[in-house]
């Protein structure tokens, strides 16, 4: 009798454990479930997403956040596998992931502090906003205003140039956020006992500052390109139109890649540019769909509202999905160019 009770108890215990780690418990609920759908497999990312929905971020910005969180999720799940395999012993990858997560919070105004990281150069902090200021940065605004009145650009070329200026402005903002995040991280480390002591701690700090220096160098290259185009106009052999693709191509040309390797990369970048343009189109459609939905809601026709809400939800999901694929491709291309450049420099 005692033996039977013991077996029954063990079976119940195994059943409870199986329930705890079963696929049904750990995988997100399907969209059609009565329970709330879980967007991400990592709790803190779900918390950020739920907070973003409560904040009612604009639809395109919310879709961008979703894509950034999906990239963060992918990287964190990869890191967990590395950790199980005994890799990342010095914690470098973990520190980078933590820093990237903090950058996401700051980028979307979710880090609990008012965003005082204005897009200003250190030497021109007293710059006051004027009617001709578009980019909130004195150097960019001055360059843009000159380009507009130069007569060197058609209306389509001005639109392309404006996208490049906007992209550079966003890069400055990201750099300022990263610099602020690194500074705060260092301040925290000064006040706690860290397992990284001596040379190891110094190496960790050095890597952070190296990343900042690389981003500043990229900013300088980007501004020099804008300055050159603004003065000389677009050349007939301009390879690409999208700022992110142009940035990758310019970075590739600064490496020691062979002509054949550059030609192969150029073809891959053309495919990527098509993906970027398609994503931009969906973002525009999402914004229009959101405006239409808000208008329909004011009319009070429940059936009409439901149809437009369904269309908007479908479009939002598609935009998020395309944004993730585009950003993942961008990440892969950036790493590929960086890796190939390093290999050639070592040779």
C-alpha positions as CSV (number, residue, x, y, z in Angstrom):
1,X,0.0,0.0,0.0
2,X,2.8,2.4,0.9
3,X,4.5,1.5,-2.3
4,X,1.4,2.4,-4.3
5,X,1.1,5.8,-2.5
6,X,4.7,6.5,-3.3
7,X,4.2,5.7,-7.0
8,X,1.1,7.9,-7.1
9,X,2.9,10.8,-5.5
10,X,5.8,10.5,-7.9
11,X,3.5,10.5,-10.9
12,X,1.7,13.6,-9.6
13,X,5.1,15.3,-9.1
14,X,6.3,14.4,-12.6
15,X,3.0,15.6,-14.0
16,X,3.4,19.0,-12.3
17,X,6.9,19.4,-13.6
18,X,5.8,18.4,-17.1
19,X,3.0,21.0,-16.8
20,X,5.5,23.7,-15.7
21,X,7.8,23.1,-18.6
22,X,5.3,22.1,-21.3
23,X,5.1,23.8,-24.7
24,X,1.5,25.0,-23.8
25,X,2.7,26.8,-20.8
26,X,5.9,28.4,-22.1
27,X,4.9,29.2,-25.7
28,X,2.9,32.4,-26.4
29,X,-0.9,31.9,-26.7
30,X,-2.3,32.0,-30.3
31,X,-4.0,35.2,-31.4
32,X,-7.4,33.6,-31.3
33,X,-7.0,32.7,-27.6
34,X,-9.3,34.3,-25.0
35,X,-6.3,35.0,-22.9
36,X,-3.9,37.9,-23.5
37,X,-1.4,37.1,-26.3
38,X,2.2,37.1,-25.2
39,X,4.3,39.0,-27.7
40,X,7.8,38.0,-26.5
41,X,9.5,35.0,-24.9
42,X,11.3,37.2,-22.4
43,X,9.4,38.8,-19.6
44,X,11.1,42.2,-19.5
45,X,10.5,42.7,-23.2
46,X,6.8,42.0,-22.7
47,X,6.7,44.5,-19.9
48,X,8.2,47.2,-22.2
49,X,5.8,46.4,-25.0
50,X,2.8,46.6,-22.7
51,X,4.0,49.9,-21.3
52,X,4.4,51.2,-24.9
53,X,0.8,50.4,-25.7
54,X,-0.3,52.2,-22.6
55,X,1.8,55.2,-23.6
56,X,-0.1,55.2,-27.0
57,X,3.1,55.8,-29.1
58,X,2.3,56.8,-32.7
59,X,1.7,53.7,-34.8
60,X,4.9,53.8,-36.9
61,X,7.0,54.4,-33.8
62,X,5.3,51.6,-32.0
63,X,6.0,49.3,-34.9
64,X,9.7,50.4,-34.8
65,X,9.8,49.6,-31.1
66,X,8.4,46.1,-31.8
67,X,11.0,45.4,-34.4
68,X,13.8,46.6,-32.0
69,X,12.4,44.4,-29.2
70,X,12.3,41.4,-31.6
71,X,16.0,42.0,-32.5
72,X,16.8,42.2,-28.8
73,X,14.9,39.0,-28.1
74,X,16.8,37.1,-30.8
75,X,20.2,38.4,-29.5
76,X,19.3,37.5,-25.9
77,X,18.1,34.0,-26.7
78,X,21.3,33.4,-28.7
79,X,23.3,34.7,-25.7
80,X,21.5,32.2,-23.4
81,X,22.6,29.3,-25.6
82,X,26.2,30.7,-25.6
83,X,26.1,30.9,-21.8
84,X,24.9,27.2,-21.5
85,X,27.8,26.2,-23.8
86,X,30.3,28.0,-21.5
87,X,31.0,30.9,-23.9
88,X,31.0,34.6,-23.0
89,X,33.0,33.9,-19.8
90,X,34.2,37.5,-19.5
91,X,30.6,38.8,-19.7
92,X,31.3,41.0,-22.7
93,X,28.2,39.9,-24.7
94,X,26.0,40.1,-21.7
95,X,27.1,43.7,-21.0
96,X,26.5,44.7,-24.6
97,X,23.0,43.2,-24.5
98,X,22.2,45.1,-21.3
99,X,23.5,48.3,-22.9
100,X,21.4,47.8,-26.0
101,X,18.3,47.2,-23.9
102,X,19.0,50.5,-22.1
103,X,19.4,52.3,-25.4
104,X,16.0,51.0,-26.5
105,X,14.4,52.3,-23.4
106,X,16.0,55.7,-23.8
107,X,15.3,55.9,-27.5
108,X,11.5,55.5,-26.9
109,X,11.4,57.7,-23.8
110,X,10.8,54.7,-21.5
111,X,13.9,55.0,-19.2
112,X,12.1,57.0,-16.6
113,X,13.9,60.3,-17.3
114,X,13.0,63.3,-19.4
115,X,15.0,63.1,-22.7
116,X,17.5,66.0,-22.4
117,X,19.7,64.5,-25.1
118,X,19.0,67.3,-27.6
119,X,20.6,67.0,-31.0
120,X,23.2,69.7,-30.5
121,X,26.9,69.9,-31.0
122,X,29.0,70.5,-27.9
123,X,30.4,73.8,-29.4
124,X,27.0,75.2,-30.3
125,X,24.7,74.6,-27.3
126,X,23.4,78.2,-27.3
127,X,21.8,77.7,-30.7
128,X,18.2,79.0,-30.8
129,X,15.5,77.5,-33.0
130,X,14.6,79.5,-36.1
131,X,12.0,79.1,-38.8
132,X,14.6,77.6,-41.2
133,X,15.6,75.0,-38.7
134,X,14.5,71.5,-39.7
135,X,16.9,69.1,-37.9
136,X,17.5,70.8,-34.5
137,X,21.2,70.8,-35.2
138,X,22.9,74.1,-36.3
139,X,25.5,72.4,-38.6
140,X,22.8,70.3,-40.3
141,X,20.4,73.1,-40.7
142,X,23.0,75.5,-42.1
143,X,24.1,72.8,-44.7
144,X,20.4,72.0,-45.6
145,X,19.5,75.6,-46.1
146,X,22.4,76.1,-48.4
147,X,21.5,73.0,-50.4
148,X,17.9,74.2,-50.8
149,X,18.9,77.5,-52.4
150,X,21.9,76.2,-54.4
151,X,19.9,75.2,-57.5
152,X,21.8,72.0,-57.8
153,X,18.9,69.7,-56.9
154,X,15.6,68.7,-58.4
155,X,12.6,68.3,-56.1
156,X,13.1,64.5,-56.1
157,X,16.8,64.9,-55.3
158,X,16.0,67.3,-52.5
159,X,13.6,64.7,-51.0
160,X,16.4,62.1,-51.2
161,X,18.9,64.5,-49.6
162,X,16.4,65.3,-46.9
163,X,16.1,61.6,-46.0
164,X,19.9,61.5,-45.7
165,X,19.9,64.5,-43.4
166,X,17.1,63.0,-41.3
167,X,19.0,59.7,-41.0
168,X,22.2,61.6,-39.9
169,X,20.1,63.4,-37.3
170,X,18.8,60.0,-36.0
171,X,22.4,58.7,-35.8
172,X,23.4,61.7,-33.7
173,X,20.5,61.0,-31.4
174,X,21.5,57.3,-31.0
175,X,25.1,58.3,-30.3
176,X,24.0,60.7,-27.6
177,X,21.8,58.0,-26.0
178,X,24.6,55.5,-26.1
179,X,27.1,57.9,-24.6
180,X,24.7,58.7,-21.8
181,X,24.0,55.0,-21.2
182,X,27.7,54.2,-21.1
183,X,28.3,57.1,-18.7
184,X,25.6,56.1,-16.3
185,X,26.8,52.4,-16.4
186,X,30.3,53.5,-15.5
187,X,29.0,55.6,-12.7
188,X,27.1,52.6,-11.3
189,X,30.2,50.4,-11.5
190,X,32.2,52.9,-9.5
191,X,29.8,52.6,-6.6
192,X,29.5,48.8,-6.5
193,X,32.0,46.0,-5.9
194,X,32.4,44.4,-9.4
195,X,33.8,40.9,-10.1
196,X,35.7,42.6,-13.0
197,X,38.9,43.9,-11.3
198,X,42.2,45.1,-12.6
199,X,43.0,44.4,-16.2
200,X,39.7,42.7,-16.9
201,X,37.7,45.8,-15.7
202,X,39.9,48.1,-17.7
203,X,39.4,46.0,-20.8
204,X,35.6,46.2,-20.4
205,X,35.7,50.0,-20.2
206,X,38.1,50.2,-23.1
207,X,35.7,48.2,-25.3
208,X,32.8,50.6,-24.5
209,X,34.8,53.6,-25.4
210,X,36.0,51.9,-28.6
211,X,32.4,51.4,-29.6
212,X,31.7,55.1,-29.0
213,X,34.8,56.1,-31.0
214,X,33.7,53.9,-33.9
215,X,30.2,55.5,-33.9
216,X,31.7,59.0,-33.8
217,X,33.9,58.2,-36.7
218,X,30.9,56.9,-38.7
219,X,29.1,60.2,-37.8
220,X,32.1,62.2,-39.1
221,X,32.1,60.2,-42.3
222,X,28.4,60.7,-42.7
223,X,28.6,64.5,-42.2
224,X,31.5,64.8,-44.6
225,X,29.4,63.0,-47.3
226,X,26.4,65.4,-46.6
227,X,28.8,68.4,-46.9
228,X,30.2,67.1,-50.2
229,X,26.8,66.4,-51.8
230,X,25.4,69.7,-50.6
231,X,28.2,71.6,-52.3
232,X,28.6,69.4,-55.4
233,X,25.2,67.8,-55.9
234,X,24.5,64.1,-56.6
235,X,26.8,62.4,-59.1
236,X,25.4,60.5,-62.0
237,X,27.0,57.3,-60.7
238,X,25.2,57.4,-57.3
239,X,24.6,53.8,-56.5
240,X,21.8,53.9,-53.9
241,X,19.0,56.2,-52.7
242,X,18.3,54.9,-49.1
243,X,20.4,56.5,-46.4
244,X,21.0,53.2,-44.5
245,X,22.1,51.5,-47.7
246,X,24.4,54.4,-48.6
247,X,26.0,54.3,-45.2
248,X,26.7,50.5,-45.6
249,X,28.1,51.0,-49.1
250,X,30.4,53.9,-48.0
251,X,31.6,51.7,-45.0
252,X,32.3,48.8,-47.4
253,X,34.3,51.1,-49.8
254,X,36.5,52.1,-46.8
255,X,37.6,48.5,-46.3
256,X,40.2,46.6,-48.4
257,X,37.6,44.4,-50.1
258,X,38.5,43.3,-53.7
259,X,36.5,44.6,-56.7
260,X,34.8,41.2,-57.0
261,X,33.8,41.3,-53.3
262,X,32.5,44.8,-53.6
263,X,30.4,43.9,-56.7
264,X,28.9,41.0,-54.9
265,X,28.1,43.2,-51.9
266,X,26.6,45.8,-54.1
267,X,24.1,43.3,-55.5
268,X,23.2,42.3,-52.0
269,X,22.7,45.9,-51.0
270,X,20.4,46.5,-54.0
271,X,18.1,43.7,-52.7
272,X,18.3,45.2,-49.2
273,X,17.4,48.6,-50.6
274,X,14.3,47.2,-52.2
275,X,13.3,45.7,-48.8
276,X,13.9,49.1,-47.1
277,X,11.8,50.9,-49.6
278,X,9.0,48.4,-49.2
279,X,9.1,48.8,-45.5
280,X,8.9,52.6,-45.8
281,X,5.8,52.2,-48.0
282,X,4.1,50.0,-45.4
283,X,4.9,52.6,-42.7
284,X,3.2,55.3,-44.8
285,X,0.2,53.1,-45.3
286,X,0.0,52.3,-41.6
287,X,0.0,56.0,-40.8
288,X,-2.8,56.6,-43.3
289,X,-4.8,53.7,-42.0
290,X,-4.5,55.0,-38.4
291,X,-5.7,58.4,-39.5
292,X,-8.7,56.8,-41.3
293,X,-9.5,54.7,-38.2
294,X,-9.5,57.8,-36.0
295,X,-11.9,59.6,-38.4
296,X,-14.2,56.6,-38.6
297,X,-14.3,56.4,-34.8
298,X,-15.7,59.9,-34.7
299,X,-18.7,58.8,-36.9
300,X,-19.8,56.1,-34.4
301,X,-20.7,53.4,-36.9
302,X,-19.7,50.2,-35.0
303,X,-19.5,48.0,-38.1
304,X,-17.4,50.5,-40.0
305,X,-15.1,50.9,-37.0
306,X,-14.7,47.1,-36.7
307,X,-13.7,46.7,-40.4
308,X,-11.2,49.6,-40.3
309,X,-9.8,48.3,-37.0
310,X,-9.2,44.9,-38.5
311,X,-7.5,46.4,-41.5
312,X,-5.3,48.5,-39.3
313,X,-4.3,45.6,-37.1
314,X,-3.4,43.5,-40.1
315,X,-1.3,46.3,-41.5
316,X,0.4,47.0,-38.2
317,X,1.3,43.3,-37.8
318,X,2.7,43.2,-41.4
319,X,4.7,46.5,-40.8
320,X,6.2,45.1,-37.6
321,X,7.1,41.8,-39.3
322,X,8.8,43.6,-42.2
323,X,10.6,46.0,-39.9
324,X,12.1,43.1,-38.0
325,X,13.3,41.4,-41.1
326,X,14.7,44.6,-42.5
327,X,16.6,45.4,-39.2
328,X,17.9,41.8,-38.9
329,X,19.2,42.1,-42.5
330,X,20.8,45.5,-41.7
331,X,22.4,43.9,-38.6
332,X,23.7,41.0,-40.7
333,X,25.1,43.2,-43.4
334,X,26.8,45.5,-40.9
335,X,28.5,42.6,-39.2
336,X,29.5,41.1,-42.5
337,X,31.1,44.3,-43.7
338,X,32.9,44.8,-40.4
339,X,34.1,41.2,-40.3
340,X,35.3,41.2,-43.9
341,X,37.1,44.5,-43.3
342,X,38.9,43.1,-40.3
343,X,39.9,39.9,-42.2
344,X,41.5,42.0,-44.9
345,X,43.3,44.3,-42.5
346,X,44.8,41.2,-40.8
347,X,46.0,40.0,-44.1
